[in-house]
Amino acid sequence: MSADQTQLAFDWSCRIMSDNGCGFPAPGLHSFLFKPIATVGGIEFNKVMLLALITSLVVVSFFYAAFGKAKVVPGKLQMIGEAGYDFVRRGIVYETLGKKEGEKYVPFMVSLFFFIWVMNIWSVIPLAQFPVSSIIAYPMVLAAIVWLVWVGLTFKRHGFVGFFKNVTGYDKSLGAVLPLVMVIEFFSNLLVRPFTHAVRLFANMFAGHLMLVMFTVASWYLLNSWMIPAAGVSFVMTVVMIMFELFVQAVQAYVFVLLACSYIQGALAEHH
């Protein structure tokens, strides 16, 4: 990205029919790039990393405050914490894995859900205004953790032979097409699965942020001369997009955890 592109993307003096004659500063990949805040040990620390770190602190601090001194008669914070914990436990984990098998995975899934949700919700928080999950490295790491848990559980439950059958979809009844099915299932489960798990979250947050930035910038860009009514329409769309993003942010956290539970369910299931 050139210096001119950087200047154009963040030049708020640029408006339609203005004297400087600049065009619409359309959002693009430059909207996802940030200058380093600091350099630690040769590693550049930027805004996205800071938001990810704050996300961890927010989630840990919230649940510590809610359950650190849990009471029989819960206070408001404990009630909110219990509601969130119970939503993931009963609405996702128990529904997918059952109560007996799923109970041990509840803390992991609750952590995943709220970590992803808070990462997403930064998109509509003033000053932050950026979803951490729109940088693919973060969904990829979370998907890799789920993948490692799935592989480890499959080995532990079924052994090497059972693991091989599980990841290849081995079924003697398939006859002549069995080798082809096994190759497809092998690559699908070991390579494609973690990729699609991460990309589903990343793509939704990336596209949502891009749309939100576009309508926000357009509202300001059109706020001049007889285009002011169009700026009003763009502002309304910005508000609509914020409301929609709030819904999508929660849904994407739900879907990510639901898929994680389904993968674990597949690892625990008996292969026939």
C-alpha positions in Angstrom: 0.0 0.0 0.0 1.5 3.3 -1.0 1.7 6.5 1.1 -0.9 8.1 -1.2 -3.4 5.3 -0.6 -2.9 5.6 3.2 -3.5 9.3 3.1 -6.6 8.9 0.9 -8.1 6.2 3.2 -7.9 8.4 6.3 -8.3 11.9 4.9 -11.5 13.1 6.6 -11.3 16.5 4.7 -12.3 14.6 1.6 -15.9 15.2 0.7 -18.0 15.0 -2.5 -17.8 18.2 -4.6 -15.1 19.6 -2.3 -12.4 21.9 -3.6 -9.6 19.3 -3.3 -11.4 17.1 -5.9 -10.6 13.9 -4.1 -12.6 10.7 -4.8 -14.5 8.5 -2.4 -12.0 7.0 0.0 -13.3 3.4 -0.4 -12.3 1.0 2.3 -10.1 -2.0 1.4 -7.3 -4.1 2.7 -5.6 -1.0 4.1 -8.5 -0.8 6.6 -7.1 -3.9 8.3 -3.5 -2.7 8.6 -2.2 -0.8 11.6 1.0 0.9 12.5 2.9 -0.7 15.4 2.2 0.8 18.8 5.5 -0.6 20.1 8.2 -3.1 19.2 8.9 -5.8 21.8 11.8 -8.2 21.2 11.8 -7.4 17.5 8.0 -8.2 17.4 5.8 -5.3 16.4 2.8 -4.9 18.8 -0.2 -3.2 17.1 -3.8 -2.3 17.9 -5.2 -5.7 17.0 -2.8 -7.5 19.4 -3.7 -5.0 22.1 -7.4 -5.7 21.5 -6.8 -9.5 21.7 -4.9 -9.0 24.9 -7.6 -6.9 26.4 -10.2 -9.5 25.3 -8.4 -12.1 27.4 -8.3 -9.8 30.4 -12.0 -8.9 30.0 -13.1 -12.5 29.8 -10.9 -13.7 32.7 -11.8 -10.6 34.8 -15.5 -11.0 34.2 -15.7 -14.6 35.2 -13.4 -14.1 38.2 -15.6 -11.2 39.4 -18.7 -13.3 38.8 -17.6 -16.6 40.3 -14.6 -15.7 42.4 -16.8 -15.4 45.5 -19.9 -17.2 44.4 -22.9 -17.0 46.7 -25.9 -19.2 47.1 -28.1 -16.2 46.4 -26.3 -14.7 43.4 -25.8 -11.0 42.9 -26.4 -9.3 39.5 -22.9 -10.0 38.1 -23.1 -13.6 39.2 -26.5 -14.0 37.6 -25.2 -12.7 34.3 -22.2 -15.0 34.5 -24.4 -18.0 35.3 -26.8 -17.1 32.5 -23.9 -17.0 30.0 -22.3 -20.1 31.3 -25.5 -22.0 31.3 -26.4 -20.9 27.8 -23.2 -22.5 26.4 -23.4 -25.5 28.7 -27.1 -26.4 28.0 -27.7 -24.8 24.7 -24.5 -26.0 22.9 -22.5 -28.6 24.8 -25.3 -30.7 26.3 -27.3 -30.6 23.0 -24.3 -31.8 21.1 -22.3 -34.1 23.4 -24.9 -35.0 26.1 -24.6 -34.2 29.8 -22.4 -37.2 30.7 -19.7 -36.7 28.0 -20.1 -33.0 27.6 -19.6 -31.8 31.2 -15.8 -32.0 31.1 -15.7 -29.8 28.0 -18.0 -27.0 29.2 -15.2 -24.8 30.6 -13.3 -25.0 27.3 -16.3 -24.2 25.2 -17.4 -21.4 27.5 -14.0 -19.9 27.2 -14.0 -20.2 23.4 -17.5 -18.7 23.1 -16.9 -15.6 25.2 -13.4 -15.0 23.8 -14.6 -15.1 20.2 -17.7 -13.0 21.1 -15.7 -10.2 22.8 -13.1 -10.3 19.9 -16.0 -9.7 17.5 -17.8 -7.1 19.5 -14.9 -4.7 19.5 -16.1 -3.8 16.0 -18.9 -1.6 17.4 -17.1 -0.3 20.5 -16.0 3.4 20.2 -12.3 3.9 19.9 -11.6 0.2 19.3 -13.9 -0.2 16.2 -12.2 -3.3 14.9 -13.1 -7.0 15.1 -10.1 -9.0 16.0 -11.5 -12.0 14.3 -11.2 -10.2 10.9 -7.5 -10.9 11.1 -7.3 -14.6 10.0 -4.4 -15.5 12.3 -6.7 -15.4 15.4 -9.4 -17.7 14.0 -6.7 -20.0 12.6 -5.1 -20.4 16.1 -8.4 -21.1 17.7 -9.4 -23.6 15.0 -5.9 -25.3 15.4 -6.6 -25.7 19.1 -9.9 -27.3 18.4 -8.3 -29.5 15.8 -5.6 -30.7 18.2 -8.2 -31.5 20.8 -10.2 -33.5 18.3 -7.1 -35.4 17.1 -6.0 -36.1 20.6 -9.4 -37.3 21.7 -9.8 -39.6 18.7 -6.4 -41.2 19.3 -7.2 -41.6 23.0 -10.7 -43.1 22.5 -10.0 -45.3 19.5 -6.3 -45.9 19.2 -4.4 -45.7 15.9 -6.5 -48.1 13.9 -9.7 -46.4 15.2 -8.3 -43.0 14.5 -7.5 -44.0 10.9 -11.0 -45.4 10.4 -12.5 -42.2 11.9 -10.7 -39.7 9.7 -11.0 -41.8 6.5 -14.7 -42.7 6.9 -13.8 -46.4 6.5 -16.8 -48.4 5.6 -16.5 -51.8 3.9 -20.0 -51.6 2.5 -18.9 -48.9 0.1 -17.1 -51.5 -2.1 -15.1 -50.3 -5.0 -15.4 -46.6 -4.2 -14.0 -47.1 -0.7 -10.4 -46.0 -1.6 -11.6 -42.8 -3.2 -13.9 -42.0 -0.3 -11.1 -42.6 2.2 -8.7 -40.2 0.4 -11.4 -37.5 0.2 -12.4 -37.9 3.9 -8.7 -38.0 5.0 -7.9 -34.7 3.4 -11.3 -33.2 4.3 -10.9 -34.0 8.0 -7.2 -33.3 8.5 -6.7 -30.4 6.2 -9.9 -28.8 5.0 -11.8 -29.0 8.3 -9.6 -26.6 10.4 -9.3 -24.3 7.4 -13.1 -23.9 6.9 -13.6 -23.7 10.7 -11.4 -20.7 10.8 -12.4 -19.1 7.5 -16.1 -19.1 8.4 -15.5 -16.9 11.3 -12.9 -14.7 9.6 -14.9 -14.1 6.4 -18.0 -13.0 8.2 -16.1 -10.6 10.5 -14.0 -9.3 7.6 -17.0 -8.6 5.3 -19.0 -7.1 8.1 -16.3 -4.7 9.1 -15.7 -3.7 5.5 -19.4 -2.9 5.0 -19.6 -1.0 8.3 -16.6 1.1 7.4 -17.9 1.8 3.9 -21.3 3.2 5.1 -19.6 5.2 7.9 -17.1 6.8 5.5 -19.8 7.4 2.9 -22.0 9.2 5.5 -19.2 11.7 6.1 -18.1 11.9 2.4 -21.7 12.7 1.3 -22.2 15.3 4.0 -21.9 18.3 1.7 -24.1 20.4 -0.5 -27.3 18.9 -1.9 -25.9 15.4 -1.1 -26.8 15.8 2.6 -30.0 13.7 2.2 -27.9 10.9 0.7 -25.6 11.2 3.7 -28.6 10.7 6.0 -29.6 7.5 4.2 -26.0 6.3 4.5 -26.0 7.1 8.2 -29.3 5.1 8.7 -27.6 2.2 6.9 -24.7 2.5 9.3 -27.0 2.1 12.2 -28.7 -0.8 10.6 -25.3 -2.4 9.9 -24.3 -2.0 13.5 -27.5 -3.7 14.7 -26.9 -6.5 12.2 -23.3 -6.9 13.2 -24.3 -7.3 16.9 -26.4 -10.2 15.8 -23.8 -11.7 13.5 -21.0 -11.4 16.2 -23.0 -13.5 18.6 -24.0 -16.0 15.9 -20.5 -16.5 14.7 -19.3 -17.3 18.3 -22.2 -19.7 18.6 -21.4 -21.4 15.3 -17.7 -21.8 16.0 -18.4 -23.4 19.3 -21.2 -25.6 17.9 -18.8 -26.9 15.2 -16.1 -27.5 17.8 -18.6 -29.6 19.9 -19.6 -31.5 16.8 -16.0 -32.4 16.0 -15.5 -33.6 19.6 -18.7 -35.6 19.3 -17.3 -37.3 16.2 -14.1 -38.1 18.1 -16.0 -39.7 21.0 -18.5 -41.6 18.9 -18.0 -45.3 18.3 -17.0 -46.2 14.8 -18.9 -49.0 13.1 
